[in-house]
Amino acid sequence: MRLAYLDEGGFSPSHLTSYSWAVQGQRRPIPDENPHGQRVHALAAWTPHGPHRSLWWDAVPRTLRSEDLLAVLDAIPRGDGELVVGLDHAAMRRSRVVQDALPALAVRGIRLY
């Protein structure tokens, strides 16, 4: 059996501008940057044990989809035996596409937890 941890994250080059420090009595000018189209989403899988120990990731400049999760599951280095993937409760995991793919994943020895 091989264990992998998988998670998703999103990154933006801009920061919140609703709070900042300034000299008392003066307003601090903060440029307004529109982050539209600059956000990057990533999926990462970490397999901490065995000869195929690795960190695998992929990033896309759009919202992640269920198909992205299935592609990552195919890309995780496996070796012999079952691959057990620990996931959080992300919406992709509960999607119809992933739920429909679970039997085929089980046949290939991939289980999601």
matplotlib code that plots the C-alpha trace (Angstrom):
import matplotlib.pyplot as plt

x = [0.0, 1.2, -0.1, -0.4, -1.7, -3.4, -4.6, -5.5, -4.7, -5.1, -2.6, -3.0, -0.3, -2.3, -3.2, -6.1, -6.1, -8.8, -6.3, -2.9, -0.7, -0.4, 0.8, -1.9, -4.1, -3.0, -4.5, -2.1, -2.4, -2.9, -3.0, -6.0, -4.9, -7.5, -6.4, -8.8, -7.1, -4.0, -5.0, -3.3, -4.7, -2.6, -3.1, -0.2, 0.3, 2.9, 3.9, 6.2, 7.2, 9.0, 11.3, 8.8, 8.8, 7.9, 6.1, 4.0, 2.1, 0.5, -0.8, -3.3, -4.5, -8.2, -10.5, -9.7, -12.1, -12.9, -11.0, -7.9, -8.2, -8.6, -5.5, -3.5, -4.5, -3.2, 0.1, 1.0, 3.9, 2.5, 4.8, 3.1, 0.0, -2.9, -2.7, -4.6, -5.1, -6.0, -8.1, -9.9, -13.6, -13.1, -16.0, -14.2, -14.1, -17.9, -18.6, -20.6, -17.6, -15.3, -18.1, -18.8, -15.1, -14.7, -15.5, -12.9, -10.3, -11.0, -10.3, -7.0, -6.1, -6.7, -8.8, -9.8, -10.2]
y = [0.0, 3.5, 6.6, 10.1, 13.3, 15.6, 19.2, 22.3, 25.9, 29.3, 32.1, 35.8, 38.4, 41.1, 41.6, 42.9, 46.7, 47.1, 47.6, 49.3, 51.5, 55.2, 58.3, 59.5, 62.0, 61.1, 58.6, 56.1, 55.9, 52.3, 51.5, 49.4, 46.4, 44.3, 40.7, 39.4, 36.8, 36.8, 34.1, 30.7, 27.5, 24.4, 20.8, 19.0, 15.4, 14.3, 10.7, 10.6, 6.9, 4.3, 4.4, 6.6, 9.3, 12.5, 15.9, 16.3, 19.5, 21.3, 24.9, 26.4, 30.0, 29.1, 27.5, 23.8, 21.2, 17.6, 16.5, 18.2, 16.0, 12.9, 13.8, 14.3, 10.9, 9.4, 11.3, 10.3, 7.8, 4.5, 1.5, -1.8, -2.2, 0.1, 3.8, 5.4, 9.2, 11.4, 14.4, 17.2, 17.8, 19.9, 20.4, 18.6, 15.4, 15.4, 16.3, 13.9, 13.5, 12.2, 10.1, 8.4, 7.7, 6.0, 2.5, 2.7, 4.2, 1.3, -1.2, 0.5, 0.3, 4.0, 4.8, 8.3, 9.0]
z = [0.0, -0.8, 1.0, -0.6, 0.8, -1.7, -1.3, -3.3, -2.8, -4.4, -4.7, -5.7, -6.3, -4.6, -1.0, 1.0, 1.2, 3.7, 6.6, 6.9, 9.1, 8.5, 10.3, 12.7, 11.0, 7.4, 5.0, 3.5, -0.2, -1.3, -5.0, -6.0, -8.0, -9.7, -9.2, -11.8, -14.0, -11.9, -9.4, -9.7, -8.3, -7.5, -6.6, -4.8, -3.8, -1.3, -1.0, 2.1, 2.3, 0.2, -2.8, -4.8, -2.2, -4.0, -4.1, -7.2, -8.1, -10.9, -11.2, -13.5, -14.0, -13.6, -11.1, -10.6, -11.9, -11.1, -14.2, -12.8, -9.7, -11.7, -13.8, -10.7, -9.3, -12.6, -12.3, -8.7, -8.8, -7.6, -7.6, -6.6, -4.5, -3.7, -3.6, -0.7, -1.2, 1.8, 0.7, 2.6, 2.0, -1.2, -3.5, -6.3, -4.2, -3.9, -7.5, -9.8, -12.1, -9.3, -7.7, -11.0, -11.4, -8.0, -9.2, -12.0, -9.6, -7.2, -10.0, -10.7, -7.0, -6.1, -3.0, -1.8, 1.9]

ax = plt.figure().add_subplot(projection="3d")
ax.plot(x, y, z, "-o")
ax.set_aspect("equal")
plt.show()
